[in-house]
Amino acid sequence: MEDKRKTPRRRVLKAGIIEFGGAIDCTVRNLSNIGAALDVVSPVGIPERFTLFLPAEGRRLPCRVVWRKEKRIGVTFDEMPPKAG
């Protein structure tokens, strides 16, 4: 399968919180400087735009959803964050 991403993503396993007036726990499965894939219990109720909080790094990343699957969503970051780490 051809990877059509603009920037390669690294596989990771990090806790995250989707913030949008409410909060939903998620797991960051892969990450790059421009986007990420997030595992969620259900994508239902998650808005098109939200903030991804990475507690271990103390970072908040404004996101936009670009795709949704049964228990995973793909996001792009609205502004370029510092290098993923």
N, C-alpha and C positions, 0 to 999 in steps of 0.2 A: 504494500500500500504506500502510495506516495504521500509524503508529508508536505502539505501546502502552506504551512505556517511561515510567516515572515522571519521569525526568530525562533531558533530551536528552544524547546522547553526541557528543563531538568526534572526528572522524577524526584518527588519529595513526599514526605508524609508529615504534614504539619497541621496542628489544630488552628482553626480559624473561626471567626464569628462574622456572619453576614448581618450588618447593621442597616436599618432603614426605618427607624421609628419603633421597630421591634427588634428582636435579635434571634438568629437561628444559628446553631452550631453547624460547622462543616469541617471537612478534612480537605486540605489542599493536596492534590495528587501530583500535579506538575505545575511548574512555574517558570516564567521567563520575565524579562524586563517589560514586556508589553501585555502579558495575559497569564491566565491560569485555568486549570480544570479543578472544579470543586465537587467533592462527593457530598450529597445531602440526603436526608431521609426521604424528602419529596421536594421537587421544584415548585410545587403548587404554592402560591402565595408569595413567592419571591419576586419582587418587582424588577423591571428592566434595568434600573439603576440603583446601586446601593454602595455602601462602603464595606470593604473587606478588612477586618481587623485581624492582625497576626499578633497575638499576645506575646509569644516568645521573643518577637523582634520589636514590639512596641510600635508597629507601623500600621497606618490606616491608608488603604488604597481605594480611591474612587473607581468603581467598576461599571461596566455596561455588559449585559448578557448578550452573547452572540449565538449561542445554541443551548438547547435543553434536551436531555434524554431522561430516562426513567428515574435515575438517582444521581445524575451528574449534570453540572452546567459548565459551560465554557464562558469565560469572561475576558474582556479586553480592558486594560486600565485606561481611564479617561485622560490621565496625564502621566507623563513618563516618571515613574518612581525611581529611586536610587537602585543600583544594581541588585538583582535578586540574590539572596544569600541564605 
